[in-house]
Amino acid sequence: MDLPSLSGPFMGIADYPAFCAAIVLFLALPGPGTFALLTSTAKGGFRAGAAATFGIIAGDQVLLWLAVAGVAALMAAYPAVFDAVRWAGAAYLAWIGLKLLTAKEGESASPVRIEPHHYFRQALLITLLNPKAIVFYMAFFPLFIDPAQHRGLPTFGAMALTIAIITAVYCLLLCAFAQAVAEQVRAHRRVARWLERLAGVFLIGFGWRLLKD
């Protein structure tokens, strides 16, 4: 019996490895969710970072199922709505980038306000309002649905589970890394400041790219 091609459809998902790679790339691009994770881990340790991780996963699931429910199709039918989301998202990312670039010495450069003991809820809300996540689920997520082998809810369920697993692994590894280097970063504030500025440049660049695509 012939096995299905690795790059072919899987559970109605077109090019499953490319779908997984797109999720990893989406996670690797710095955004509000990244800062929510890092800030939570810095304030409450790995357990706080894990709580924020599950908040991000919950937010992703809400956006995914909203796209399934027809919001993505609505944006496709009304390009002006999608363009408005892109412009708002680009402006938001640029604002965060500028905040990181212009923060003064000794001032917290994190654009995300995280309060102790509410890591899950705050990460969930940040994800729901994250323009990077909204654009991904409303514009790119539907491209990986194979119309010829689409299985309905099983396909969406497989996509949701894949996104949740990859997000959990990536974010928990990021939290573990953040906790491991937290002391060194605090001891070398100049290095930390340059890393924040670099993140700011990446965010402004991604916002610009969002408008060009």
C-alpha positions in Angstrom: 0.0 0.0 0.0 1.4 3.4 -1.0 1.9 5.8 1.9 0.7 9.4 1.4 3.3 11.9 0.3 4.9 13.9 3.2 4.3 17.1 1.3 0.8 16.1 0.2 -2.6 16.6 1.9 -3.0 15.3 5.5 -6.5 15.2 7.0 -7.5 17.8 4.4 -4.5 20.1 5.2 -2.6 21.0 2.1 1.2 20.5 2.5 1.2 19.6 6.2 5.0 20.2 6.7 4.6 23.7 5.2 1.7 24.3 7.5 3.8 23.3 10.5 6.7 25.5 9.3 4.3 28.5 8.9 3.2 28.1 12.5 6.9 28.0 13.7 7.7 31.1 11.6 4.6 32.9 13.0 5.7 32.1 16.5 9.3 33.2 15.9 8.3 36.6 14.7 8.4 38.9 17.8 5.1 40.4 18.8 2.9 41.1 21.8 2.6 37.4 22.6 6.4 37.1 22.8 6.6 40.0 25.3 3.7 38.5 27.3 5.6 35.3 27.7 8.9 36.9 28.5 7.3 39.4 30.9 5.3 36.7 32.7 8.4 34.5 33.1 10.5 37.4 34.4 7.8 38.2 37.0 6.6 34.8 38.1 9.1 32.2 36.8 8.5 29.2 34.6 5.0 28.5 36.1 3.9 32.0 35.2 5.3 31.6 31.7 3.4 28.3 31.3 0.2 29.9 32.4 0.7 32.7 29.8 1.5 29.9 27.2 -1.9 28.3 27.8 -3.5 31.7 27.6 -1.9 32.3 24.1 -3.1 28.8 23.0 -6.6 29.6 24.1 -6.6 32.9 22.2 -5.3 31.1 19.1 -8.1 28.6 19.3 -10.7 31.4 19.5 -9.3 33.1 16.5 -9.0 29.9 14.5 -12.6 28.9 15.1 -13.8 32.4 14.3 -12.0 32.0 11.0 -13.8 28.7 10.5 -17.1 30.3 11.4 -16.8 32.7 8.5 -14.9 35.7 9.7 -12.1 34.9 7.3 -14.5 34.6 4.4 -16.1 37.9 5.4 -12.7 39.6 5.2 -12.0 38.0 1.8 -15.4 39.3 0.5 -14.7 42.8 1.8 -11.0 43.7 1.1 -11.4 47.1 2.7 -12.1 45.4 6.0 -9.0 43.3 5.7 -6.9 46.3 4.6 -8.1 48.2 7.7 -7.0 45.3 9.9 -3.6 45.2 8.2 -3.1 49.0 8.6 -4.2 48.8 12.2 -1.9 45.9 12.8 1.1 47.6 11.2 0.5 50.7 13.2 0.3 48.7 16.4 3.5 46.7 15.7 5.3 49.9 14.8 4.1 51.6 18.1 5.5 48.6 20.1 8.7 48.8 18.1 9.2 52.5 18.7 8.4 52.0 22.4 11.2 49.5 22.6 13.6 51.7 20.7 12.9 54.9 22.7 12.7 53.6 26.2 15.0 55.4 28.5 17.7 53.8 30.7 16.1 52.2 33.8 12.6 52.4 32.3 10.7 49.2 31.6 10.7 48.8 27.8 8.1 46.1 27.7 5.0 47.4 25.9 2.9 44.7 27.5 1.5 45.3 31.0 1.5 42.0 32.9 0.2 41.9 36.5 1.0 38.9 38.8 -1.5 36.1 39.2 -3.4 36.9 36.0 -0.9 35.5 33.5 -3.4 33.2 31.6 -6.2 35.8 31.3 -3.9 38.6 30.2 -2.1 36.5 27.6 -5.4 35.4 26.3 -6.6 39.0 25.8 -3.3 40.0 24.3 -3.6 37.2 21.8 -7.1 38.1 20.8 -6.1 41.7 20.1 -2.7 40.8 18.5 -2.8 42.0 14.9 -0.2 39.5 13.9 -2.4 36.6 15.1 -5.5 38.1 13.5 -3.9 38.4 10.1 -2.4 34.9 10.3 -5.7 33.2 11.0 -7.9 35.4 8.7 -5.5 35.5 5.7 -3.0 32.7 5.8 -4.7 29.9 7.8 -7.4 29.3 5.1 -4.7 28.8 2.4 -3.7 25.5 4.0 -7.2 23.9 3.6 -7.2 21.5 0.6 -10.7 22.1 -1.0 -10.6 18.7 -2.7 -9.9 16.6 0.4 -11.4 18.9 3.0 -13.1 16.8 5.7 -15.0 19.5 7.6 -14.6 19.5 11.3 -12.0 16.8 11.4 -9.7 18.9 9.2 -10.2 22.0 11.4 -9.7 19.9 14.5 -6.4 18.5 13.2 -5.3 22.0 12.4 -6.3 23.3 15.8 -4.5 20.4 17.6 -1.3 20.9 15.5 -1.3 24.6 16.3 -1.8 23.9 20.0 1.0 21.3 20.2 3.6 23.4 18.3 2.7 26.5 20.2 3.0 24.7 23.6 6.4 23.2 22.7 7.8 26.5 21.3 6.5 28.7 24.1 7.4 26.4 26.9 11.0 26.1 25.5 11.1 29.9 25.3 9.9 30.3 28.9 12.6 27.8 30.1 15.2 29.7 28.2 14.0 33.0 29.5 14.1 31.8 33.1 17.6 30.3 32.6 19.1 33.6 31.3 17.0 36.0 33.5 19.8 36.5 36.0 22.5 37.0 33.4 20.3 39.5 31.6 19.5 41.5 34.7 23.3 41.5 35.5 24.1 43.0 32.0 21.5 45.7 31.5 23.3 47.1 28.5 23.1 43.8 26.6 19.4 43.5 27.5 18.8 47.1 26.3 20.4 46.3 22.9 18.3 43.2 22.6 15.1 45.2 23.2 16.2 47.7 20.5 16.8 44.9 18.1 13.3 43.5 18.8 11.9 47.0 18.2 13.6 47.1 14.8 12.2 43.7 13.9 8.7 44.7 14.9 8.8 47.9 12.8 10.1 45.9 9.9 7.4 43.3 10.2 4.7 46.0 10.4 6.1 47.4 7.1 6.1 44.0 5.6 2.5 43.5 6.6 1.5 46.5 4.5 3.5 45.3 1.4 2.1 41.8 1.3 
